[in-house]
Amino acid sequence: MGTVAWVVTTWLKVKNGYPLENSWGKPLYPNGGGEAMERIRLISQENAQLRAEMGSMKDRMAVLERIATDKPTQLAAEIEGLRTKQLN
Protein backbone atom coordinates (compact mmCIF):
# COMPACT_ATOMS: atom_id res chain seq x y z
CA MET A 1 0.00 0.00 0.00
CA GLY A 2 2.85 2.37 0.84
CA THR A 3 4.48 1.81 -2.55
CA VAL A 4 1.24 2.61 -4.38
CA ALA A 5 0.84 5.80 -2.35
CA TRP A 6 4.45 6.80 -3.18
CA VAL A 7 3.89 6.19 -6.90
CA VAL A 8 0.65 8.22 -6.90
CA THR A 9 2.28 11.06 -4.95
CA THR A 10 5.24 11.15 -7.33
CA TRP A 11 2.96 11.11 -10.36
CA LEU A 12 0.90 14.01 -8.94
CA LYS A 13 4.06 16.02 -8.23
CA VAL A 14 5.34 15.54 -11.77
CA LYS A 15 1.93 16.26 -13.30
CA ASN A 16 1.55 19.55 -11.39
CA GLY A 17 5.15 20.72 -11.76
CA TYR A 18 6.28 20.27 -8.15
CA PRO A 19 9.91 19.29 -7.64
CA LEU A 20 10.73 15.74 -6.67
CA GLU A 21 13.09 15.06 -3.76
CA ASN A 22 16.16 12.87 -3.65
CA SER A 23 17.13 10.72 -0.67
CA TRP A 24 18.72 13.75 1.01
CA GLY A 25 15.61 15.90 0.67
CA LYS A 26 17.01 18.17 -2.02
CA PRO A 27 14.61 19.11 -4.84
CA LEU A 28 15.02 17.42 -8.21
CA TYR A 29 13.22 19.12 -11.05
CA PRO A 30 12.00 16.90 -13.88
CA ASN A 31 13.83 17.47 -17.16
CA GLY A 32 11.41 19.30 -19.40
CA GLY A 33 13.78 19.40 -22.34
CA GLY A 34 14.48 22.29 -24.64
CA GLU A 35 10.82 23.07 -25.15
CA ALA A 36 10.31 23.91 -21.47
CA MET A 37 13.42 26.09 -21.40
CA GLU A 38 12.25 27.94 -24.52
CA ARG A 39 8.85 28.57 -22.90
CA ILE A 40 10.55 29.89 -19.77
CA ARG A 41 12.73 32.21 -21.87
CA LEU A 42 9.73 33.54 -23.81
CA ILE A 43 7.70 34.08 -20.64
CA SER A 44 10.64 35.90 -19.04
CA GLN A 45 10.94 38.20 -22.06
CA GLU A 46 7.21 38.91 -22.01
CA ASN A 47 7.41 39.60 -18.28
CA ALA A 48 10.22 42.14 -18.83
CA GLN A 49 8.22 43.86 -21.59
CA LEU A 50 5.12 44.04 -19.43
CA ARG A 51 7.11 45.46 -16.51
CA ALA A 52 8.55 48.18 -18.78
CA GLU A 53 5.10 49.00 -20.11
CA MET A 54 3.71 49.11 -16.55
CA GLY A 55 6.46 51.57 -15.58
CA SER A 56 5.57 53.92 -18.42
CA MET A 57 1.88 53.62 -17.57
CA LYS A 58 2.63 54.57 -13.94
CA ASP A 59 4.52 57.63 -15.17
CA ARG A 60 1.60 58.64 -17.39
CA MET A 61 -0.86 58.09 -14.55
CA ALA A 62 1.23 60.31 -12.26
CA VAL A 63 1.15 63.10 -14.86
CA LEU A 64 -2.61 62.76 -15.31
CA GLU A 65 -3.16 62.81 -11.55
CA ARG A 66 -1.04 65.94 -11.27
CA ILE A 67 -3.02 67.61 -14.08
CA ALA A 68 -6.32 66.67 -12.44
CA THR A 69 -5.35 67.87 -8.95
CA ASP A 70 -3.26 71.00 -9.68
CA LYS A 71 -4.78 74.44 -9.75
CA PRO A 72 -5.76 75.55 -13.27
CA THR A 73 -3.75 78.78 -13.10
CA GLN A 74 -0.61 76.97 -12.02
CA LEU A 75 -1.05 74.43 -14.82
CA ALA A 76 -1.62 77.17 -17.40
CA ALA A 77 1.54 78.97 -16.22
CA GLU A 78 3.59 75.78 -16.58
CA ILE A 79 2.25 75.18 -20.10
CA GLU A 80 3.04 78.75 -21.12
CA GLY A 81 6.52 78.38 -19.63
CA LEU A 82 7.08 75.29 -21.76
CA ARG A 83 5.83 77.08 -24.88
CA THR A 84 8.16 80.03 -24.42
CA LYS A 85 11.04 77.66 -23.61
CA GLN A 86 10.35 75.73 -26.81
CA LEU A 87 10.25 78.89 -28.96
CA ASN A 88 13.63 80.14 -27.69
C-alpha positions in Angstrom: 0.0 0.0 0.0 2.9 2.4 0.8 4.5 1.8 -2.5 1.2 2.6 -4.4 0.8 5.8 -2.4 4.4 6.8 -3.2 3.9 6.2 -6.9 0.7 8.2 -6.9 2.3 11.1 -5.0 5.2 11.1 -7.3 3.0 11.1 -10.4 0.9 14.0 -8.9 4.1 16.0 -8.2 5.3 15.5 -11.8 1.9 16.3 -13.3 1.5 19.5 -11.4 5.2 20.7 -11.8 6.3 20.3 -8.2 9.9 19.3 -7.6 10.7 15.7 -6.7 13.1 15.1 -3.8 16.2 12.9 -3.7 17.1 10.7 -0.7 18.7 13.8 1.0 15.6 15.9 0.7 17.0 18.2 -2.0 14.6 19.1 -4.8 15.0 17.4 -8.2 13.2 19.1 -11.1 12.0 16.9 -13.9 13.8 17.5 -17.2 11.4 19.3 -19.4 13.8 19.4 -22.3 14.5 22.3 -24.6 10.8 23.1 -25.2 10.3 23.9 -21.5 13.4 26.1 -21.4 12.2 27.9 -24.5 8.8 28.6 -22.9 10.6 29.9 -19.8 12.7 32.2 -21.9 9.7 33.5 -23.8 7.7 34.1 -20.6 10.6 35.9 -19.0 10.9 38.2 -22.1 7.2 38.9 -22.0 7.4 39.6 -18.3 10.2 42.1 -18.8 8.2 43.9 -21.6 5.1 44.0 -19.4 7.1 45.5 -16.5 8.5 48.2 -18.8 5.1 49.0 -20.1 3.7 49.1 -16.6 6.5 51.6 -15.6 5.6 53.9 -18.4 1.9 53.6 -17.6 2.6 54.6 -13.9 4.5 57.6 -15.2 1.6 58.6 -17.4 -0.9 58.1 -14.5 1.2 60.3 -12.3 1.1 63.1 -14.9 -2.6 62.8 -15.3 -3.2 62.8 -11.5 -1.0 65.9 -11.3 -3.0 67.6 -14.1 -6.3 66.7 -12.4 -5.4 67.9 -9.0 -3.3 71.0 -9.7 -4.8 74.4 -9.7 -5.8 75.5 -13.3 -3.8 78.8 -13.1 -0.6 77.0 -12.0 -1.0 74.4 -14.8 -1.6 77.2 -17.4 1.5 79.0 -16.2 3.6 75.8 -16.6 2.3 75.2 -20.1 3.0 78.8 -21.1 6.5 78.4 -19.6 7.1 75.3 -21.8 5.8 77.1 -24.9 8.2 80.0 -24.4 11.0 77.7 -23.6 10.4 75.7 -26.8 10.3 78.9 -29.0 13.6 80.1 -27.7 
